[in-house]
Amino acid sequence: MNKSLLAHFAAATAALSAGTALVATRYVVGETDPISLAFYRYFIGAVCFLPLLFFVWPKHRVSATDFGKIALLGILAFCLFTLGFNASLEYIPAARGAVGLATVPIQTLIIAAIFGREVLTFRKVLAVIIAFIGIAVVFGPEAMNVTTSNYFIGDVLMLAGVFCGSLYSVFSRSSIQKHGPMFVTPIAMMFGALALFILMMINGTVQGFPTFSTKGWIAVIFLGTFAGAIQFGLFTWALKWISPTTAGLYITLSPIAAVVLGILLIGESVTLVLVVGLALVLLAILLGSGALSQLWGLIRLPRDK
């Protein structure tokens, strides 16, 4: 297996992990505030990375400018993105938030094209559109059922958070390729956790050692390990080998994965809408990754002969 194929697998695994994070968050979100929950998640994630830093620390000198760039990236991904996402769900339902999250590849593609980080091709644009339609098919009807007049605020917060995450995907790639993903990810996560801690101090929510229920602790530890260190480690590693837009396409699997988990764990029924939406998302990923073109070439190859 080449590294490009492994990168696609890593991005898909990270996206599915993000879907499980949505489910885990439901178990503990009522026991703390959104800022503190994000801090505990990334603090645990950063601690998990600490033993690896000795082995992955670059042999070349990392300048103060490079550290500053990684710090800014960490604040974007592990502070502002999370805060925008969590805060938006206080104004809009989860279904509407899922549609907003599906704009990740759209915003990533636009940012990457504007700053010359990716070439804007018809295949990429079509893949992004199909992925968004897939999410809209699944969550669109419920997303429009908004009972609060403040839904506009929620939409803005979600889109702003996604924008920060998209900036991280686009502009972290150069740092990842220069210093390595397993160095950039923990350092960025540490700075993001530090920014969240400062916000906790400002809000007066620093109250010593946290007290969670048993289920709450399981959820927090899961969010920090599997849905923290492992998830973002895989996604950042994938960014080294595949384009930000292609990696962003996999994120559209996250909300659908959460629905599938609901079916498996809660016994919810499988609907035709879910099947169609999932098929569209998978089609978009195959198209955006180039796998569909390769498959079509294999199908046509015998005829060409």
N, C-alpha and C positions, 0 to 999 in steps of 0.2 A: 504494500500500500504506500503510495507516495504521500508527501506531506500535504499536498493540496486536498487530496481525498480525506485525509485525516482531519484537516482543518474544517471541511464541511461537516464531518461527523461531530467534531468538537462544538461547532456553532449550533448544530441541531440539539446536541445534548444540553448545552447551556440554555437554549430556549425552552426546552422541556423542563429543565430545572427551575426556570423562572416561573413556569406555570404551576409547579408544585409550591413555589414560594407564595403565590397568591392564596393557595389553599391554607398553607401553614399560618399565614398572617391572620386569617380569620379566627384562629384559635387563641391568639394572644393580643389582638389589636384592642380589645376592650379592657386590658389590664394595664395599659400604659399609653402615653401620648405618641403620636407619629414620629416626632423628632427623636425621642429617647429610644424607640424601637429600632429606628434606622441606625442609631449610634451603637446599640448593643449588637446588632447584626454585623456591622462592619468592624467593630472592635474585636469580636470573636474571630471574624474572618482574617483580620490583620495578625492576630495572635497565632492563628494556624499557619500563617506564612513565615513567621519569624524564624523557625528552625531552618528553613530553606534558604534564607537570605545569605547565610555564610557561604553556601555552595554556589549561588547564582549571582553573587555580587560581581559586577563587571571588573575585568582585569585592567581596563583602561580607566582613566580619570573621568569621573562624572562631575562636570562643572556645576557651579551654583546656578547658572542659567538653565541647565538641563533639569536640575532639581526643582527650580521654580516652575518650569513648564509642566513637569510631572505633578507638582502640587496643584497647579491650576486645573489640570486634567482630572485629578482626584476630586477636587471640589465640584467640578461639573458632573462627574459620573456618580460619585458616592455621597454627595450632599444635595446639590440642586435638583438633579434628576429625581432622586428618591422623594425629596420634599414636595416637588411639583406633583408627582404621582400620588403620594399619600394625601396631600392637601386637597387635590381635585376630587377625591372620592368622598369628601365631606359635603360636596355640592351636587355631584352627579352620581347616578347609579353605576355599578361595576360594568354593566354592558356598554354604557356610553364611554366609560373609560377605556374599555377594550378597543373600541373603534378609534379613539384618540391614540392609543398605543400603536395601532396599526399604521400610523403615519410615520413611524420610525424610518422605514426604508425610503419613503417619499422625501422626508426632510434630509436624510443622509445623502441621497442621490443629488438633491439640489445643491446642498452645501459643497459636496465633493466636486460637482461640475463647476460651480462658481469659482472655487479656489484652485481649479485645475488638478485636483487629486484623482479624478476619474474622467474617462471619456463618456459623454452622454450618448448612448446608443439606443436604437429602437428596441432592441431585445431587453435591455435593462428597464427602460421606461414601461414597456408592456408587462414585464414581470412584476414591477412595483404596483401597477394598476390592478393586475389580476389578484395579487395578494391582498390589497385593500378591499377589493370587491368580495373576496372570500370572507374576510372578517365582517364586512357590512352585511352579508347574507345571513350570517349566524347571529350577530348581535344587533343589527340595524333596527328591527321592529321594536325590540325592548329598549334600545338606546333612545328612541324617540319618545318613549313614555316617561317624560320628566315631570315631576310634580312640584319641583321648587322653581321659583322665579330667578334663583341665582345660578342657574345652569351655565350661563355664559361665563361666570367666574370660574367654574369648574373646568370648562373647556379650555379657557386661557391658561389655567394652571397646568393642565395636562399637556397641552401643546408646548408650553414653555419648558416643562420638564423634559419632554421628548426632544426638544431642540437642544437642550444641554447634553442629553445622552448622545444625540447625533453628532454634536461637535466633538465629543470624546472619541467616537468611532472613527471620525475622519482624521482628526489631528493627533491622535495617539499613535498612529501607525509608524510615523517616522521615529518616535522615541522607542517604540517596541522593536523595530528593526535595528536600531542603534545599540540599545542596552539589553534587549531580551525581554520577552513578555513576563517571565517569572520574577524579574526585578521590578519592572514598571508597575505591575498589578499591585503587589503589597505596598510599595511606597505610595502609590496613588490612593490606595484604600486607607492607609494611615492618615494621610492629609485630609481625606474626606471625613474620617471619623473624628479627627481633631476639630474640623470646622463644625461638625454636628455637636460636639461637646461644648464648644464656645456658645452655640445657639442655645443649648440646654442651660448653660450658666446665665445667659441673658434672660431666658424665660423663667429662671428659678426652679427648674425641674430636676436639678442635681440633688438627690436626696439619699446619698449613700448607696449601699448595696441594694440592688433591686429585689423585690419580692414578687415572684410569680407563682401561680399554681403549678402543679406537676405537669399538666398539659402545656401550660405556658412556657415552662422551662424547656420542655422537649421541642416546642415550636421555635423558640429563640435559638437554641443550640443548632437545630436543623437549618434555620435561616443563616446562621453564621458560618456553618461548615459546608454542607452540601450546596445550599442555595446562596452561599457567600463566597468563600474561598474557592471552592471547586467550580462553581458556575462562572464567576468572573475570570478565574484563571484560564478556563477553557475558551471563553469568548475572546479574551485578550490574545491568547495564543493563536486563535483562528485568524485574528486580524493581521497577523504577521504574514499569512500565506494567501488569504483571499481578500478581495476588495471590501471596503466598509459597506457598500450597498448590498453585496451578496450576503455578508454576515447579517446585515439588518433584516434581510428577507426572512431569515430563520426566526426572528423575534415574533413574527406574526403567528408562530406556532404556540406561543406562550398562553394566550387566552383560551385557545382551543384545547390545549393540554389541560388547563384547569377545568374545562367543561367535561372532558373525558374522565378526569379523576373523579368528578362528581358522579359520573355514571358508574364508575367502578367501586367507589367507596360509599356512596349514598344510595345507589340503586336507581338513579334517574334514567329515563328512557332515551334510547338513541332515536334521533329524529332525522328525517330526510334533509332538513335544512342543515344540520350539523355535518352530515355526510357530504353534501354539495359544497359547503364552505370549506371543509377540510380538503376536499379534492382540488378546489381552486387554489388554496394556499400551497399545496404540494406541487401543483402544476406550475405556479409562479416560481417556486424554489428550483424546480428542475429547469425551467426556462432561464432564470437568472444565473444559475450556476453553469449553464452551458451543457448540462447532462442531456437535455432533450435534443439538442443539436447533434451530439455525439451518437445518441440512440438512433436518431433519424438517419444518420450517415451509415450506421451499421445495417439498418433495414434496407437502405437503397444500394449498398455495396454489391450484393449479388446481382442485382439488376444491371448495374453499370458494367459488370463483367460480361 
